[in-house]
Amino acid sequence: MDCFETKLQPVALIVQQIEIGGIIYEDSRLE
């Protein structure tokens, strides 16, 4: 179970960064 969670953690961080990057991209595009 711990191995499974540690494997998913980096993926969740990458998804978060992509979402944040997408929000920043949309904001800069609107200006």
The first five atom37 places (N, CA, C, CB, O) and aatype in JSON, in Angstrom:
{
  "aatype": [12, 3, 4, 13, 6, 16, 11, 10, 5, 14, 19, 0, 10, 9, 19, 5, 5, 9, 6, 9, 7, 7, 9, 9, 18, 6, 3, 15, 1, 10, 6],
  "atom_mask": [
    [1, 1, 1, 1, 1],
    [1, 1, 1, 1, 1],
    [1, 1, 1, 1, 1],
    [1, 1, 1, 1, 1],
    [1, 1, 1, 1, 1],
    [1, 1, 1, 1, 1],
    [1, 1, 1, 1, 1],
    [1, 1, 1, 1, 1],
    [1, 1, 1, 1, 1],
    [1, 1, 1, 1, 1],
    [1, 1, 1, 1, 1],
    [1, 1, 1, 1, 1],
    [1, 1, 1, 1, 1],
    [1, 1, 1, 1, 1],
    [1, 1, 1, 1, 1],
    [1, 1, 1, 1, 1],
    [1, 1, 1, 1, 1],
    [1, 1, 1, 1, 1],
    [1, 1, 1, 1, 1],
    [1, 1, 1, 1, 1],
    [1, 1, 1, 0, 1],
    [1, 1, 1, 0, 1],
    [1, 1, 1, 1, 1],
    [1, 1, 1, 1, 1],
    [1, 1, 1, 1, 1],
    [1, 1, 1, 1, 1],
    [1, 1, 1, 1, 1],
    [1, 1, 1, 1, 1],
    [1, 1, 1, 1, 1],
    [1, 1, 1, 1, 1],
    [1, 1, 1, 1, 1]
  ],
  "atom_positions": [
    [[0.83, -1.21, 0.0], [0.0, 0.0, 0.0], [0.88, 1.26, 0.0], [-0.95, 0.0, 1.23], [0.61, 2.22, -0.73]],
    [[1.93, 1.25, 0.84], [2.81, 2.41, 0.88], [3.5, 2.62, -0.47], [3.86, 2.23, 1.99], [3.63, 3.75, -0.94]],
    [[3.94, 1.52, -1.1], [4.59, 1.63, -2.41], [3.63, 2.24, -3.42], [5.08, 0.25, -2.89], [4.03, 3.08, -4.23]],
    [[2.38, 1.81, -3.37], [1.38, 2.32, -4.31], [1.18, 3.82, -4.11], [0.05, 1.58, -4.14], [1.06, 4.57, -5.08]],
    [[1.14, 4.26, -2.86], [0.93, 5.68, -2.57], [2.13, 6.51, -3.0], [0.65, 5.89, -1.08], [1.97, 7.6, -3.55]],
    [[3.34, 6.0, -2.75], [4.53, 6.76, -3.12], [4.65, 6.84, -4.64], [5.79, 6.12, -2.52], [5.24, 7.8, -5.16]],
    [[4.12, 5.87, -5.35], [4.13, 5.92, -6.82], [3.14, 6.97, -7.32], [3.81, 4.53, -7.43], [3.39, 7.65, -8.32]],
    [[2.01, 7.09, -6.64], [0.98, 8.03, -7.07], [1.32, 9.46, -6.69], [-0.36, 7.65, -6.48], [0.89, 10.4, -7.37]],
    [[2.08, 9.65, -5.62], [2.37, 11.01, -5.14], [3.03, 11.89, -6.2], [3.26, 10.93, -3.92], [2.54, 12.99, -6.45]],
    [[4.12, 11.45, -6.85], [4.74, 12.29, -7.89], [3.78, 12.6, -9.03], [5.98, 11.61, -8.44], [3.81, 13.69, -9.59]],
    [[2.93, 11.65, -9.37], [1.95, 11.86, -10.44], [0.99, 12.98, -10.05], [1.17, 10.56, -10.76], [0.67, 13.84, -10.86]],
    [[0.53, 12.96, -8.8], [-0.39, 13.99, -8.32], [0.3, 15.36, -8.36], [-0.88, 13.67, -6.89], [-0.32, 16.36, -8.71]],
    [[1.58, 15.4, -8.0], [2.32, 16.67, -8.02], [2.44, 17.18, -9.45], [3.71, 16.5, -7.39], [2.29, 18.37, -9.7]],
    [[2.72, 16.29, -10.4], [2.84, 16.68, -11.81], [1.51, 17.22, -12.31], [3.3, 15.48, -12.67], [1.46, 18.23, -13.0]],
    [[0.41, 16.53, -11.96], [-0.91, 16.99, -12.38], [-1.19, 18.36, -11.8], [-2.01, 15.98, -11.94], [-1.73, 19.23, -12.49]],
    [[-0.83, 18.57, -10.53], [-1.03, 19.88, -9.9], [-0.26, 20.95, -10.66], [-0.59, 19.85, -8.42], [-0.8, 22.02, -10.94]],
    [[1.0, 20.68, -10.98], [1.82, 21.65, -11.69], [1.23, 21.96, -13.06], [3.26, 21.14, -11.83], [1.23, 23.12, -13.49]],
    [[0.73, 20.95, -13.75], [0.12, 21.16, -15.07], [-1.13, 22.03, -14.93], [-0.25, 19.8, -15.73], [-1.34, 22.94, -15.73]],
    [[-1.95, 21.76, -13.9], [-3.16, 22.55, -13.69], [-2.8, 24.0, -13.37], [-4.01, 21.96, -12.55], [-3.39, 24.92, -13.92]],
    [[-1.82, 24.2, -12.48], [-1.38, 25.56, -12.13], [-0.8, 26.25, -13.37], [-0.32, 25.52, -10.97], [-1.1, 27.41, -13.62]],
    [[0.01, 25.53, -14.13], [0.59, 26.09, -15.35], [-0.49, 26.45, -16.35], [0.0, 0.0, 0.0], [-0.38, 27.47, -17.04]],
    [[-1.53, 25.63, -16.44], [-2.63, 25.9, -17.36], [-3.39, 27.15, -16.95], [0.0, 0.0, 0.0], [-3.79, 27.95, -17.8]],
    [[-3.58, 27.33, -15.64], [-4.28, 28.52, -15.14], [-3.45, 29.76, -15.45], [-4.54, 28.41, -13.61], [-3.98, 30.77, -15.92]],
    [[-2.13, 29.68, -15.19], [-1.24, 30.82, -15.47], [-1.26, 31.11, -16.97], [0.22, 30.52, -14.98], [-1.29, 32.27, -17.38]],
    [[-1.24, 30.07, -17.79], [-1.24, 30.24, -19.24], [-2.52, 30.93, -19.7], [-1.09, 28.88, -19.95], [-2.47, 31.84, -20.54]],
    [[-3.66, 30.52, -19.16], [-4.94, 31.12, -19.53], [-4.98, 32.59, -19.1], [-6.1, 30.35, -18.9], [-5.45, 33.44, -19.85]],
    [[-4.5, 32.88, -17.89], [-4.5, 34.26, -17.39], [-3.63, 35.15, -18.28], [-3.99, 34.3, -15.93], [-4.06, 36.24, -18.65]],
    [[-2.43, 34.7, -18.62], [-1.53, 35.52, -19.42], [-2.09, 35.69, -20.84], [-0.12, 34.89, -19.47], [-1.83, 36.7, -21.49]],
    [[-2.85, 34.72, -21.29], [-3.42, 34.79, -22.64], [-4.58, 35.79, -22.68], [-3.91, 33.41, -23.09], [-4.82, 36.43, -23.71]],
    [[-5.29, 35.92, -21.56], [-6.44, 36.82, -21.53], [-6.0, 38.28, -21.5], [-7.32, 36.52, -20.31], [-6.71, 39.14, -22.02]],
    [[-4.84, 38.57, -20.91], [-4.41, 39.96, -20.78], [-4.09, 40.58, -22.14], [-3.19, 40.05, -19.87], [-3.71, 41.75, -22.21]]
  ]
}
